[in-house]
Amino acid sequence: MGVILGAGVYALIGPAAAQAGNALWLAFLFAGLTAGLTAYAYARLARLAPKNSPEFQYTALAFGPRAGFVAGVLMLVADVMAAAAVTIGFGGYLEHLAGTPTTANALGLIVVLGAILWAGVEQSVAVAIVLTGLEALGLVFVIVVGVPSWAGTDFLTAPRGFTGVSGAAALIFFAYLGCDELGNFAEEMRQPERDLPRALFAAMAVTTVIYALVALSAVAVVDAARLGASDAPLALVVGGVLGARADATLSVLALAATANTTLLLLASASRSIYGMAAAGALPRRLARVGRTQVPVTSTLLVLALLAVLVALGTLRQVAALTDAVVLVSFLFVNGSLAWLAAQRRTPARGWTRAAEILIPSIAGVLCAWLLLHAGAASIFAALGLALATLAATTAGEVLAASRRRRTGETR
């Protein structure tokens, strides 16, 4: 819940409201349905390969290591870009609160989170639990503040129709990143085959309800166009009802939320790199673990990439590209379960096997639909990244085979 609840609703609810209007809650439900059906694929596949870097593991199981490497790299890039978008959201709320520059605020957060990650996974999770409580408190605050304004609000008003709702759903699909991140902690779990599916479905159900209620309250209090123009949309909501002091309080809670999401995304991304390196898909040095059992080299790499993205991008640009990359990776995961079930390579039988084919197929169609609304630039960038990754891994395999052949000839 901590990684799902953060920046998506605190930072992206404004741009999404500008597209969906008062029907914003429908966009959250649409995105939640897509993510929830995809979570089913993660839950079923986790029983077959309960290891870090789940996209790599699951896709390799179905379609081979080359396709697995493409899916793993896509989600890894998406994690880092998502962390960048969330970090920029943190910077925007801090600028709203203190007046300091957004980029400088975001870079300062990276330094602080790097120190927390270095301390170890137990310490990082302890911080995340506290921050998750704060971010949930902020969202409940928004819901309660907005409930009196629900009466008389037309929650079906959508100036751009279903196209606007679909576009908003594609943007705030970012808000559901987290159902996939749990797989990157499979090797930290005591019983991942049991615990991972339970955690996935519980987190998806609770966060979708919270998101829909927040959307209803937000558009009931503040006009959707004003929400879309604000860098701190939820602070604008509570400030409109309770005044400047409440605005500042919500901004502080938003800082906790965005910092929490960034922390968990960074932890997840570093373990994704570690999982691929440990499997030999990336250089082995990236699997090096420090004295606090943290994947040191991969964590430093992720922090460096995050700093570059924060310095170069804007929230909406980074979020749209992240969504496109995630949706392509989700297509791989959904396709993997459907293919494995159709090939009778899962232990399921009867109706359960039919569900393993049907549910990810529906999820794949929904992912493709949202991908079409992510914007042409984001779609081409995501597909270009997939093709470039495929070309790189193919070239690497050819070079490795050539090297082995030359070594054999020399001997």
N, C-alpha and C positions, 0 to 999 in steps of 0.2 A: 504493500500500500504506500510505503514511503516514497518509492521511486515513481509510482504511477501518479500520485496526487500532486506532485510539485508544480513545475512551471506551466504545464499545459493549461490548467485552469487559471492560475494566477497571472500569467503573462499573455497567453494566446486567446483568452476569452474575448478580448476587445476586437482584434482583427476578425475573429470568427463571427461575432455579433454583427459586424458591418456587412457580412455576406448573408447570414441567415435571418437577420432581423429578430423578431420575437420568437421565431420558431427555432431558436438556438438549441433548446432542449432536445429537439428532434435530431439535430446534428450530433449531439453527444450520444444519443441512443443508437444512431446509425453506426457511428464509429465504435461504440462499445460492443455492438452486436458483431461487427467484423473482428474486433480484437478477441472477443469471447470465443467465437467459433475457432479462431486460430489458436487460442489457448488450449482448446481441446486437442489439437494436433500435438502441441508441446507436451501436454499431460500424458498422452498415449505413447509418444515416442520416448519420453523420459524413462519409461519402464524398460526400453530396449537398450538405451545408451545414456545412463545417468552420469554424464561427464561434463566438464566445463566446455565452453564454446559450443552450445547446443546446435546452432545452425550448421556448423561444420560437421559435427558428429552425425546429426540426423540425415542431412543431405548426402553425406558420404556413404551412409548405410544403404540408402536407396539407389543413388545414381553414381557412386564411385567418388574417389578422393578429389578428382579434378572439379566436379560440380560442387562438392562439399567445400572446397577451398574458396570458390567464388561466393557461395552463400555466407561462409564465415567472414570473409573480408568485407562483404557488403554490410553485415550487421555490425562489425567492428567499426567501420567508418561511420555508420549511423549513430552508434553510441557516442563517439567522440563529437560528432556534429550536434547531437542532441544535448550533450553536456555544454557545448558552446552556446547553443540557443538559450539554455536555462541560465547559464552564467551571465549572458547579456541581459536576460530578464532580471536577475539579481542586481546588476549594475543600474538598470532603469529604475527599480524601486528605491535603491539607495540614493540615486540622484534626486528622485522625487522627495525623499525624506531629508537629505542633508545638502543637496546642491552640488555634490562632487561629481566629476565626469563619469559617465557610464563605463567607458572602456577601462579607466583606471580602477574603478570599483571592481570590475570583473576580474582584472588581472590580480588584484589584491586577494580576492577570494581564492583564486587558484593556488596561491602561495600557502594560504592557511589550510586548505583542504589537502594539499600535498603533505603537510606535516602530520595531519590526522591519519592519512593513509599509511604513512611511514610507520606509525605507531603499531599497526597490526589490525587484523580483521575484527577481532573482538572489540577493540577500542572504537573502530570505525562504526560498527553496528550499534554500539552503545550510544554514540553521538546521534546516529540516525534515528534510533528509537525516540530519543528526546525531541528531536526536530520534527519527527512524524507527528507526535502528539500536538506540537505547536501548530503545524500546518493544518491538521484536521480541525483544531480549535478555531482557526481563522475561517475555515470554510463553513463550519457550523454557525459562526458569528454572522457571516454574510447571509446564510439561509434564514436565520431568525430575524435579522434586521429587515429582510425583504418580504417576509410573509404577509405583513399587513397591507402591502401594496399589490398583492396578487389579485385581489378583487377588482374587477373592472378592466383587467389587462387582457388583451386578445393575444393569446400565446400561439396563435396560428398565423399571424401576420408575417409574411416572408416577401419582401419587396422583389427579390430575384427568383421567387418560386423554388421549385425543387432543385434547380441548378445551383441556386445560392446555398441551399441546405447541404447539397452534396459537396460543394466547394468548401463550406465551413467544416463539414465532417472530415474531408481530406486534410484540412489544416490542423484540426484539433485531434486527429488520429494520433498526433504527436503526444497528446495527453495520456494515451494509453500505453506508451512505452513503459515497460516494467514487467508485463506478463512474460515477455521473452527474457528479461534480465535474470529472472530467478534461476533459469537453467545454468547460468554462469557460476552459480554457487552450489551446484549439485554435489561437488566433491567436498563442500564444507558441511553437508547435511549428514545426519546420522542414518536416516533411511530415505534416500531420495526417491525411490520407487513409490513410497507411500506419501511422503511429506510434500513433494513437489506438486503433484496434482491437487492436493487439498489446498495448498497455499495459493495456487493459481486461481482456482475457482472462487475461493473466499475473497481474495483481493479484487477480482474482477466484479463480483456482485456488489460489494460494498462501495467501491469507487464509482461505479456507474450510477448508483442511486444518489450518491453525494453530488456528482457532476450535474445530473439532471436538475436536482433541487437548487443548486447554485445558479444554474442558467436561468431558471424560472425567477429567482429573486433578483438577479442582476438586471434583466430586461424590464422587470416590473418597476424598479426604482429609477433606472437611468435609461434614457433613449438609446437604442442600439447604435445610432450614428455617433453619439458622444462616447459611448464605450469604445467604439472602433478607433477614435482619435486619441485615446488616452494611453500613456505609457504605464499607468498603474490603475487598470480598470476596476479592480475590486476595491481598492482604496477609495476610488471615486464613488462607488456604490454606498459604502458605509458612511463616507463623508457627507453624502447627499442627505442622509437621514439623521445622523448624530453629530455632524460638525467636524471641525478640523482635528480635534483630539482623537476621535475614532479613526479618522483617516490615517493619522500617524501610527496608531496601534495596529491597524490592519497592514500597513506598510512594513512594520517590524515583523509581523507574522509571515508576510510574504517573503521577507529576507530569509527567514528560517526555512520556508518551504523550498525556495529555489536553491539555497545552499545544500539542503538535504538531498534533493534530486541530483544535483551535480556530484555530490560525494558518492552516492550509490552508483551513478553511471560510470564514474571514473573507476571505482572498485570493480565493477562488472567488466568494463572494457579491458582493464589490465589483466583480468583473469581469462578473458576471451583470447587475448594474445598468448598468455601462458599455456592455455589448453591446446592451441594450434601449434605452438612451438614444442610442447611436450610430445605431441603426436608426430613431429617431424615435418609439419607443413610450413613452418616458419623457422628461421635460424634458431638453433638450440640455445644460444646465449640469452634469448628472450625468455627462456624458462627459468632463468637463475632466480633463486629464492634467497632473501636476506635472513638475518638473524631473528627477525620478528615474523618469519614465515610469510612475508609479503613478496610477490614477484617484482623485484626491485627494478630490473631493466625495463620491463614492459610498463610499469607504472610511470617511470621517468619519461618514456617515449610518449605515453598518452598525455601527460601533463604538458609536454612541449608542443604537441600537435594542438591541444586545446588552446594554449596561449596564442598560437598563430591564428587560429580560426576566430577567436574573440577579437583580435586586433583588426581583422579584415572584414568581418561580416556584420550584418544587421539581423535582428531577431527573426523577422518574417522570412528573409532570404534563406537563412540557415534552417529554419523550421520546415519550410516547404521542401527543400532538398533532402532533409532528413527523412521526411515522410515518404518521399518517392523511393529512397534507398531501402527503407524498412519494408515497404510494401512489396518490393521485388524480392527481398529476402524471405518475407512471409509466403510468397508464392512458392518458393523452393520448399519451405517446411510443410505447407499444406499438401503440395504435390508429393512429397516424400511419404507421408502417411498413407495417402490414397493409393500410391503405387505399391508400397509394401503390403498393404492389406489386400489389394487386388491380386498380387503375386503370392498370397498366402504365406507371407514371411513375417507375420505377426501372430501371436498366440491366440488371438480372438477367433471366435466361432459364431456362426448364425447371425442374429440381429446385430451383435456387437461388431462383427466384421463389416456388415452392411453400413453401420454407422461410421466406421473408420474410413469408408470410401465416400459416403455421401456428405458428411459434415465438412471435411476439409475441402471437398469439391465446391460446396456452397461458399465456404470461406474464401477460396481462391477467386471465385467470381466477384465477390464483394471487394476483395483487395484490388482486383483489376479495375473495377468500377471507380474506386477511390483514386487509384493511380491515374486514371484519365483526367481527374479533376485537380491533380497536383500542379499543373502548369507544364507547358511544353518544355521549357528550359530545364526544369527539375527532372522530367521524365527522360529526356535525352542524356542528361548528366548521369542519372542512375544507370541507364542501360549502357552508356559509354563506359562507366566504371566496371560494370559486370563483364563487358567484352574485353576491356583492357586487362582485368584480372585473369580472365580465361586465357588470353594470349600470353600473359606473363608466366602462368603456371605451365602452359604447353611448352613455351620456350625453355623454361627451367628443366622440364622433364627431358627434352631433346638434348640439352647440354649435358645433363647428368648421364644420359645413356651414352652419349659420345665419349664422355670422360671415362666411363666404365669400360667401353670398348677399347679405348686407347691404352688403358691400364692393363687390360687382358692381353693385348698384342705385345706390350712391352715385356710382360712376364713370360 
